[in-house]
Amino acid sequence: MACLWGSLRPRRRERGAVVSILCRECDERALILERGRTVAPNAFTVELPHHSHIQLAPAHNELGIYLTSEVHRHAAEQGYTFAGPVAVDLCLAEEEGVGRFRVHSRISPAAQI
């Protein structure tokens, strides 16, 4: 598999794939608390295969900021709120042989990833 992002600057298609998955996580895991108030996940972990994690390490903060801003943009469009600050963490997949990235999300008041 090619690296999730081949260079330190993600290509448009690859950026779009991760952003789409983060937005889908918001949509699928959102909780309707009352009329007009829907809480979406705010703590995201993107598990990367070893080679992708190594390549992205220098741009970890920049990518996290970009992905966080995209989650905020989607939430604003959908009218979602968050229980705490939004955080997107890029980490190394624990399982050997993971060839693609995986995304986990949760609603967290403290956004401790």
PyMOL commands that set and color helices and strands:
alter all, ss='L'
color gray80, all
select helices_A, chain A and resi 12-29+50-78
alter helices_A, ss='H'
color red, helices_A
select strands_A, chain A and resi 31-34+37-40+43-48+80-82+87-92+102-106
alter strands_A, ss='S'
color yellow, strands_A
deselect
rebuild
show_as cartoon
